[in-house]
Amino acid sequence: MDTKVKKILITGGAGFMGRWTAKNLLDKGHKIWILDNLSNGFEKNIEEFRDKLQSFTTGDIKDEKALEKLFENNFDICVHFAAAIDVQDSIDNPEKNFNDNCVGAFNVLEQCKKHNTKIVFISSALVYKTAESGQKITEEHPLNASCPYTANKINGENLVMSYFKTYNLPTVILRPFSIYGPFQRSDSEGGVMSIFINKKLKSEPLDVFGDGEQSRDFFYIEDCAEFVARACLSDKAIGQVFNAGFGEEVKIKDLAKKITGSEADIRFIKHHHPHAEVMSMCADSSKAENVLNWKPTISLDEGINRTTQWLKLK
């Protein structure tokens, strides 16, 4: 892993994944700039280390002039988190999702090309076609554009890879599985883990879509931030696609039972977008282990405990 101090831009750096990646890279001694339009992130997320940033800019990746100005800093690396991430909203408003996730990515790529800035593109495990239960998903697993959000993530990946092949731009594509932990939103825009724990703390029933048989591979946010950081700082990662997960398949109904401790506190409700549901997801992260020397370290029980303690203090 390269130990030279890097100038790094993080788009969407005030969001859940972005803020943890910024903190990780700051702790490693790198110089960090953040760009965020605050549509899904919050300035309070970065209060802990804001004075250590080179700058925080409230702006949008669709604003080409703002990007041009920011890239005058001649970054070594751009970690591109900024995206519209709500699946249902992509179904209701596909044009907005396309502009945020495809046009925005194109604008960032153009600036990276102009300045020969390595781009680490944060995709999603939701791009994969559903697997058989118990089957771990490798990077070669078939993809499936099940909704506008996943289609636009796949489009973004293809665009990024085309810049690697056409312009020799250093690129990396990351597909994290189900991340959770402190600073994840626990409202309707949040992740299932944070939503469930928050409802448990409020003594509210946990709503499970469908029959709860759908499974996810949950891994802790600080493990994810280290994964992203290693992809940023490794020359071996260039031109590659990497999965990251804990490697354990957990059914949503079983997660609900683990968190609430009582089946009586679980409600099974109609799924609002069943056609976009990936029923079985479990990561094969062996490529990341072999190339990036990365492995997750925080168990599910430990991660739930840490997240619960943070939510209690929120």
PEJO-V308732 format. One record per residue. N is the residue number from 0. RES is the residue in one small letter. PHI is phi in whole degrees, -180 to 180 (* if undefined). BURIAL is + if it has 24 or more other ideal C-beta (glycine too) atoms within 12 Angstrom, else -. Layout:
n:N res:RES phi:PHI burial:BURIAL
n:N res:RES phi:PHI burial:BURIAL
This chain:
n:0 res:m phi:* burial:-
n:1 res:d phi:-66 burial:+
n:2 res:t phi:-103 burial:-
n:3 res:k phi:-66 burial:-
n:4 res:v phi:-64 burial:-
n:5 res:k phi:-112 burial:+
n:6 res:k phi:-95 burial:+
n:7 res:i phi:-127 burial:+
n:8 res:l phi:-98 burial:+
n:9 res:i phi:-118 burial:+
n:10 res:t phi:-82 burial:+
n:11 res:g phi:72 burial:+
n:12 res:g phi:-75 burial:+
n:13 res:a phi:-97 burial:+
n:14 res:g phi:-86 burial:+
n:15 res:f phi:-59 burial:+
n:16 res:m phi:-71 burial:+
n:17 res:g phi:-63 burial:+
n:18 res:r phi:-67 burial:+
n:19 res:w phi:-71 burial:+
n:20 res:t phi:-68 burial:+
n:21 res:a phi:-60 burial:+
n:22 res:k phi:-62 burial:+
n:23 res:n phi:-60 burial:+
n:24 res:l phi:-72 burial:+
n:25 res:l phi:-63 burial:+
n:26 res:d phi:-63 burial:-
n:27 res:k phi:-85 burial:+
n:28 res:g phi:96 burial:-
n:29 res:h phi:-89 burial:+
n:30 res:k phi:-94 burial:+
n:31 res:i phi:-121 burial:+
n:32 res:w phi:-113 burial:+
n:33 res:i phi:-123 burial:+
n:34 res:l phi:-121 burial:+
n:35 res:d phi:-155 burial:+
n:36 res:n phi:-89 burial:+
n:37 res:l phi:64 burial:-
n:38 res:s phi:-77 burial:+
n:39 res:n phi:-132 burial:+
n:40 res:g phi:-107 burial:+
n:41 res:f phi:-142 burial:+
n:42 res:e phi:-60 burial:-
n:43 res:k phi:-63 burial:-
n:44 res:n phi:-64 burial:+
n:45 res:i phi:-109 burial:+
n:46 res:e phi:-56 burial:-
n:47 res:e phi:-57 burial:-
n:48 res:f phi:-134 burial:+
n:49 res:r phi:-58 burial:-
n:50 res:d phi:-70 burial:-
n:51 res:k phi:-93 burial:-
n:52 res:l phi:-73 burial:+
n:53 res:q phi:-70 burial:+
n:54 res:s phi:-167 burial:+
n:55 res:f phi:-122 burial:+
n:56 res:t phi:-117 burial:+
n:57 res:t phi:-85 burial:-
n:58 res:g phi:-167 burial:+
n:59 res:d phi:-120 burial:+
n:60 res:i phi:-69 burial:+
n:61 res:k phi:-83 burial:+
n:62 res:d phi:-90 burial:-
n:63 res:e phi:-63 burial:-
n:64 res:k phi:-67 burial:-
n:65 res:a phi:-64 burial:-
n:66 res:l phi:-65 burial:+
n:67 res:e phi:-57 burial:-
n:68 res:k phi:-63 burial:-
n:69 res:l phi:-66 burial:+
n:70 res:f phi:-74 burial:+
n:71 res:e phi:-64 burial:-
n:72 res:n phi:-75 burial:+
n:73 res:n phi:54 burial:-
n:74 res:f phi:-68 burial:+
n:75 res:d phi:-78 burial:+
n:76 res:i phi:-141 burial:+
n:77 res:c phi:-121 burial:+
n:78 res:v phi:-98 burial:+
n:79 res:h phi:-102 burial:+
n:80 res:f phi:-93 burial:+
n:81 res:a phi:-52 burial:+
n:82 res:a phi:-170 burial:+
n:83 res:a phi:-87 burial:+
n:84 res:i phi:-111 burial:+
n:85 res:d phi:-83 burial:+
n:86 res:v phi:-63 burial:+
n:87 res:q phi:-63 burial:+
n:88 res:d phi:-64 burial:+
n:89 res:s phi:-67 burial:+
n:90 res:i phi:-75 burial:+
n:91 res:d phi:-76 burial:-
n:92 res:n phi:-139 burial:-
n:93 res:p phi:-63 burial:+
n:94 res:e phi:-64 burial:-
n:95 res:k phi:-63 burial:-
n:96 res:n phi:-63 burial:+
n:97 res:f phi:-62 burial:+
n:98 res:n phi:-65 burial:+
n:99 res:d phi:-67 burial:+
n:100 res:n phi:-95 burial:+
n:101 res:c phi:-107 burial:+
n:102 res:v phi:-63 burial:+
n:103 res:g phi:-61 burial:+
n:104 res:a phi:-63 burial:+
n:105 res:f phi:-60 burial:+
n:106 res:n phi:-61 burial:+
n:107 res:v phi:-65 burial:+
n:108 res:l phi:-61 burial:+
n:109 res:e phi:-62 burial:+
n:110 res:q phi:-70 burial:+
n:111 res:c phi:-63 burial:+
n:112 res:k phi:-63 burial:+
n:113 res:k phi:-61 burial:-
n:114 res:h phi:-109 burial:+
n:115 res:n phi:51 burial:-
n:116 res:t phi:-94 burial:+
n:117 res:k phi:-62 burial:+
n:118 res:i phi:-113 burial:+
n:119 res:v phi:-109 burial:+
n:120 res:f phi:-93 burial:+
n:121 res:i phi:-90 burial:+
n:122 res:s phi:-95 burial:+
n:123 res:s phi:-155 burial:+
n:124 res:a phi:-69 burial:+
n:125 res:l phi:-69 burial:+
n:126 res:v phi:-72 burial:+
n:127 res:y phi:-80 burial:+
n:128 res:k phi:-70 burial:-
n:129 res:t phi:-60 burial:+
n:130 res:a phi:-102 burial:+
n:131 res:e phi:-69 burial:-
n:132 res:s phi:-57 burial:-
n:133 res:g phi:91 burial:-
n:134 res:q phi:-87 burial:-
n:135 res:k phi:-85 burial:+
n:136 res:i phi:-94 burial:+
n:137 res:t phi:-93 burial:-
n:138 res:e phi:-66 burial:+
n:139 res:e phi:-92 burial:-
n:140 res:h phi:-61 burial:+
n:141 res:p phi:-58 burial:-
n:142 res:l phi:-96 burial:+
n:143 res:n phi:-151 burial:+
n:144 res:a phi:-82 burial:+
n:145 res:s phi:-82 burial:+
n:146 res:c phi:-160 burial:+
n:147 res:p phi:-56 burial:+
n:148 res:y phi:-60 burial:+
n:149 res:t phi:-69 burial:+
n:150 res:a phi:-60 burial:+
n:151 res:n phi:-74 burial:+
n:152 res:k phi:-67 burial:+
n:153 res:i phi:-64 burial:+
n:154 res:n phi:-58 burial:+
n:155 res:g phi:-61 burial:+
n:156 res:e phi:-59 burial:+
n:157 res:n phi:-63 burial:+
n:158 res:l phi:-65 burial:+
n:159 res:v phi:-60 burial:+
n:160 res:m phi:-65 burial:+
n:161 res:s phi:-66 burial:-
n:162 res:y phi:-72 burial:+
n:163 res:f phi:-66 burial:+
n:164 res:k phi:-77 burial:-
n:165 res:t phi:-87 burial:-
n:166 res:y phi:-111 burial:-
n:167 res:n phi:59 burial:-
n:168 res:l phi:-74 burial:+
n:169 res:p phi:-68 burial:+
n:170 res:t phi:-133 burial:+
n:171 res:v phi:-141 burial:+
n:172 res:i phi:-117 burial:+
n:173 res:l phi:-118 burial:+
n:174 res:r phi:-122 burial:+
n:175 res:p phi:-72 burial:+
n:176 res:f phi:-88 burial:+
n:177 res:s phi:-86 burial:+
n:178 res:i phi:-90 burial:+
n:179 res:y phi:-151 burial:+
n:180 res:g phi:143 burial:+
n:181 res:p phi:-56 burial:+
n:182 res:f phi:81 burial:+
n:183 res:q phi:-75 burial:+
n:184 res:r phi:-64 burial:+
n:185 res:s phi:-117 burial:+
n:186 res:d phi:-93 burial:-
n:187 res:s phi:-66 burial:-
n:188 res:e phi:-93 burial:-
n:189 res:g phi:-90 burial:+
n:190 res:g phi:-90 burial:+
n:191 res:v phi:-60 burial:+
n:192 res:m phi:-62 burial:+
n:193 res:s phi:-65 burial:+
n:194 res:i phi:-64 burial:+
n:195 res:f phi:-62 burial:+
n:196 res:i phi:-64 burial:+
n:197 res:n phi:-63 burial:+
n:198 res:k phi:-67 burial:+
n:199 res:k phi:-61 burial:+
n:200 res:l phi:-65 burial:-
n:201 res:k phi:-93 burial:-
n:202 res:s phi:59 burial:-
n:203 res:e phi:-104 burial:-
n:204 res:p phi:-67 burial:-
n:205 res:l phi:-95 burial:+
n:206 res:d phi:-91 burial:+
n:207 res:v phi:-114 burial:+
n:208 res:f phi:-73 burial:+
n:209 res:g phi:65 burial:-
n:210 res:d phi:-95 burial:-
n:211 res:g phi:77 burial:+
n:212 res:e phi:-77 burial:-
n:213 res:q phi:-64 burial:+
n:214 res:s phi:-118 burial:+
n:215 res:r phi:-138 burial:+
n:216 res:d phi:-109 burial:+
n:217 res:f phi:-88 burial:+
n:218 res:f phi:-141 burial:+
n:219 res:y phi:-75 burial:+
n:220 res:i phi:-60 burial:+
n:221 res:e phi:-70 burial:+
n:222 res:d phi:-65 burial:+
n:223 res:c phi:-66 burial:+
n:224 res:a phi:-61 burial:+
n:225 res:e phi:-67 burial:+
n:226 res:f phi:-59 burial:+
n:227 res:v phi:-63 burial:+
n:228 res:a phi:-61 burial:+
n:229 res:r phi:-67 burial:+
n:230 res:a phi:-66 burial:+
n:231 res:c phi:-62 burial:+
n:232 res:l phi:-98 burial:+
n:233 res:s phi:-107 burial:+
n:234 res:d phi:-70 burial:-
n:235 res:k phi:-66 burial:-
n:236 res:a phi:-79 burial:+
n:237 res:i phi:-61 burial:+
n:238 res:g phi:79 burial:+
n:239 res:q phi:-113 burial:+
n:240 res:v phi:-118 burial:+
n:241 res:f phi:-132 burial:+
n:242 res:n phi:-86 burial:+
n:243 res:a phi:-151 burial:+
n:244 res:g phi:-163 burial:+
n:245 res:f phi:-82 burial:+
n:246 res:g phi:93 burial:+
n:247 res:e phi:-126 burial:+
n:248 res:e phi:-92 burial:+
n:249 res:v phi:-123 burial:+
n:250 res:k phi:-71 burial:+
n:251 res:i phi:-61 burial:+
n:252 res:k phi:-66 burial:+
n:253 res:d phi:-73 burial:+
n:254 res:l phi:-63 burial:+
n:255 res:a phi:-60 burial:+
n:256 res:k phi:-64 burial:-
n:257 res:k phi:-62 burial:+
n:258 res:i phi:-79 burial:+
n:259 res:t phi:-87 burial:+
n:260 res:g phi:79 burial:-
n:261 res:s phi:-150 burial:-
n:262 res:e phi:-65 burial:-
n:263 res:a phi:-66 burial:-
n:264 res:d phi:-95 burial:-
n:265 res:i phi:-112 burial:+
n:266 res:r phi:-117 burial:-
n:267 res:f phi:-94 burial:-
n:268 res:i phi:-123 burial:-
n:269 res:k phi:-64 burial:-
n:270 res:h phi:-73 burial:-
n:271 res:h phi:-84 burial:-
n:272 res:h phi:-145 burial:-
n:273 res:p phi:-61 burial:-
n:274 res:h phi:-67 burial:-
n:275 res:a phi:-97 burial:+
n:276 res:e phi:-79 burial:+
n:277 res:v phi:-94 burial:+
n:278 res:m phi:-74 burial:+
n:279 res:s phi:-131 burial:+
n:280 res:m phi:-138 burial:+
n:281 res:c phi:-148 burial:+
n:282 res:a phi:-84 burial:+
n:283 res:d phi:-97 burial:+
n:284 res:s phi:-101 burial:+
n:285 res:s phi:-64 burial:-
n:286 res:k phi:-65 burial:+
n:287 res:a phi:-64 burial:+
n:288 res:e phi:-65 burial:-
n:289 res:n phi:-75 burial:-
n:290 res:v phi:-89 burial:+
n:291 res:l phi:-101 burial:+
n:292 res:n phi:56 burial:-
n:293 res:w phi:-116 burial:+
n:294 res:k phi:-145 burial:-
n:295 res:p phi:-70 burial:+
n:296 res:t phi:-124 burial:-
n:297 res:i phi:-99 burial:+
n:298 res:s phi:-69 burial:-
n:299 res:l phi:-60 burial:+
n:300 res:d phi:-62 burial:-
n:301 res:e phi:-66 burial:-
n:302 res:g phi:-64 burial:+
n:303 res:i phi:-63 burial:+
n:304 res:n phi:-63 burial:-
n:305 res:r phi:-64 burial:+
n:306 res:t phi:-67 burial:+
n:307 res:t phi:-62 burial:+
n:308 res:q phi:-62 burial:-
n:309 res:w phi:-67 burial:+
n:310 res:l phi:-65 burial:+
n:311 res:k phi:-64 burial:-
n:312 res:l phi:-91 burial:-
n:313 res:k phi:-66 burial:-
